[in-house]
Amino acid sequence: MLLSNDISVGVPLIMQAVNKQQIKETQINASVYRILKLKRDLGILNKMDFR
């Protein structure tokens, strides 16, 4: 699990993990989709169409 509250640190770490095949890009996409959907359902985001 990669966690960082600093985007300038987190994004390069994630990109490095994808490049080293430690995590698949499809897993990143699925995780982001799940988080955005949860935030939308909690009313944190404006209602968006996530299909």
N, CA, C and O of each residue as an XYZ file, in Angstrom:
204
protein
N       0.850     -1.165      0.000
C       0.000      0.000      0.000
C       0.898      1.231      0.000
O       1.849      1.335      0.775
N       0.571      2.146     -0.880
C       1.309      3.403     -0.953
C       0.408      4.521     -0.459
O      -0.677      4.733     -1.000
N       0.846      5.226      0.554
C       0.069      6.336      1.095
C       0.955      7.563      1.230
O       2.113      7.481      1.639
N       0.379      8.690      0.877
C       1.070      9.957      1.067
C       0.034     11.065      1.055
O      -0.912     11.022      0.269
N       0.198     12.035      1.899
C      -0.697     13.189      1.875
C      -0.118     14.300      1.002
O      -0.678     15.394      0.931
N       0.994     14.021      0.345
C       1.654     14.984     -0.534
C       1.661     14.428     -1.957
O       2.365     13.460     -2.248
N       0.880     15.039     -2.837
C       0.735     14.543     -4.208
C       2.072     14.513     -4.952
O       2.288     13.659     -5.812
N       2.959     15.440     -4.621
C       4.254     15.474     -5.311
C       5.132     14.286     -4.918
O       6.097     13.965     -5.613
N       4.801     13.646     -3.821
C       5.505     12.435     -3.396
C       4.740     11.192     -3.842
O       5.334     10.249     -4.365
N       3.439     11.190     -3.636
C       2.620     10.018     -3.905
C       2.558      9.599     -5.356
O       2.707      8.417     -5.663
N       2.341     10.547     -6.258
C       2.205     10.204     -7.683
C       3.476      9.557     -8.235
O       3.379      8.523     -8.895
N       4.654     10.117     -7.995
C       5.858      9.441     -8.489
C       6.043      8.035     -7.903
O       6.506      7.133     -8.601
N       5.686      7.844     -6.633
C       5.792      6.515     -6.036
C       4.861      5.520     -6.717
O       5.236      4.374     -6.964
N       3.657      5.961     -7.014
C       2.699      5.098     -7.704
C       3.181      4.795     -9.116
O       3.110      3.651     -9.564
N       3.668      5.803     -9.815
C       4.177      5.586    -11.177
C       5.357      4.618    -11.160
O       5.471      3.766    -12.042
N       6.227      4.740    -10.173
C       7.366      3.846    -10.040
C       6.898      2.408     -9.800
O       7.449      1.470    -10.376
N       5.891      2.237     -8.958
C       5.360      0.900     -8.677
C       4.737      0.288     -9.934
O       4.878     -0.912    -10.168
N       4.054      1.096    -10.740
C       3.471      0.600    -11.997
C       4.591      0.212    -12.959
O       4.538     -0.850    -13.580
N       5.592      1.057    -13.081
C       6.708      0.772    -13.992
C       7.471     -0.483    -13.587
O       7.972     -1.208    -14.448
N       7.564     -0.747    -12.287
C       8.255     -1.946    -11.793
C       7.325     -3.162    -11.758
O       7.705     -4.240    -11.300
N       6.108     -2.967    -12.247
C       5.083     -4.015    -12.285
C       4.758     -4.556    -10.897
O       4.438     -5.734    -10.738
N       4.841     -3.688     -9.901
C       4.465     -4.055     -8.540
C       2.958     -3.905     -8.339
O       2.377     -4.510     -7.438
N       2.334     -3.090     -9.190
C       0.893     -2.891     -9.167
C       0.453     -2.614    -10.598
O       1.174     -1.982    -11.370
N      -0.730     -3.089    -10.939
C      -1.236     -2.890    -12.299
C      -1.994     -1.565    -12.396
O      -2.655     -1.130    -11.454
N      -1.875     -0.953    -13.548
C      -2.584      0.304    -13.786
C      -4.092      0.100    -13.645
O      -4.798      0.991    -13.173
N      -4.582     -1.061    -14.051
C      -6.015     -1.340    -13.918
C      -6.450     -1.339    -12.456
O      -7.581     -0.963    -12.147
N      -5.558     -1.759    -11.553
C      -5.880     -1.734    -10.118
C      -5.949     -0.297     -9.610
O      -6.809      0.050     -8.800
N      -5.030      0.527    -10.099
C      -5.058      1.960     -9.725
C      -6.391      2.570    -10.169
O      -7.060      3.257     -9.397
N      -6.762      2.308    -11.418
C      -8.013      2.863    -11.956
C      -9.216      2.392    -11.151
O     -10.098      3.189    -10.834
N      -9.261      1.108    -10.818
C     -10.377      0.565    -10.043
C     -10.444      1.209     -8.656
O     -11.527      1.524     -8.163
N      -9.287      1.402     -8.036
C      -9.246      2.007     -6.704
C      -9.711      3.460     -6.737
O     -10.475      3.890     -5.873
N      -9.254      4.208     -7.724
C      -9.665      5.612     -7.858
C     -11.163      5.699     -8.100
O     -11.842      6.535     -7.504
N     -11.684      4.839     -8.973
C     -13.119      4.821     -9.257
C     -13.903      4.552     -7.971
O     -14.884      5.239     -7.689
N     -13.471      3.552     -7.188
C     -14.144      3.186     -5.948
C     -14.142      4.354     -4.957
O     -15.159      4.631     -4.320
N     -13.009      5.033     -4.828
C     -12.897      6.166     -3.903
C     -13.777      7.326     -4.346
O     -14.478      7.922     -3.528
N     -13.747      7.648     -5.629
C     -14.576      8.754     -6.129
C     -16.063      8.446     -5.980
O     -16.850      9.326     -5.631
N     -16.446      7.200     -6.243
C     -17.850      6.805     -6.092
C     -18.274      6.938     -4.628
O     -19.359      7.447     -4.346
N     -17.440      6.490     -3.703
C     -17.745      6.606     -2.280
C     -17.884      8.072     -1.868
O     -18.812      8.430     -1.144
N     -16.971      8.909     -2.325
C     -17.044     10.333     -2.005
C     -18.317     10.952     -2.571
O     -18.962     11.775     -1.922
N     -18.672     10.545     -3.795
C     -19.908     11.051     -4.388
C     -21.110     10.614     -3.565
O     -21.999     11.417     -3.284
N     -21.139      9.335     -3.176
C     -22.261      8.800     -2.406
C     -22.390      9.461     -1.032
O     -23.493      9.574     -0.497
N     -21.272      9.892     -0.468
C     -21.276     10.582      0.819
C     -21.577     12.078      0.672
O     -21.699     12.787      1.671
N     -21.697     12.557     -0.569
C     -21.994     13.963     -0.812
C     -20.773     14.855     -0.753
O     -20.899     16.078     -0.691
N     -19.586     14.257     -0.771
C     -18.356     15.047     -0.721
C     -18.077     15.696     -2.071
O     -17.513     16.788     -2.138
N     -18.469     15.027     -3.132
C     -18.304     15.559     -4.486
C     -19.656     15.975     -5.038
O     -20.698     15.514     -4.573
N     -19.630     16.841     -6.020
C     -20.863     17.149     -6.730
C     -21.346     15.875     -7.388
O     -20.537     15.013     -7.728
N     -22.623     15.741     -7.572
C     -23.157     14.551     -8.244
C     -22.546     14.465     -9.644
O     -22.680     15.379    -10.459
N     -21.882     13.354     -9.896
C     -21.239     13.132    -11.180
C     -21.718     11.790    -11.710
O     -22.181     10.944    -10.945
N     -21.608     11.599    -12.993
C     -22.039     10.366    -13.615
C     -20.854      9.408    -13.719
O     -20.066      9.488    -14.661
N     -20.732      8.509    -12.756
C     -19.676      7.482    -12.779
C     -20.303      6.200    -13.271
O     -21.084      5.577    -12.552
N     -19.978      5.797    -14.474
C     -20.538      4.547    -15.018
C     -19.515      3.464    -14.976
O     -19.792      2.337    -15.388
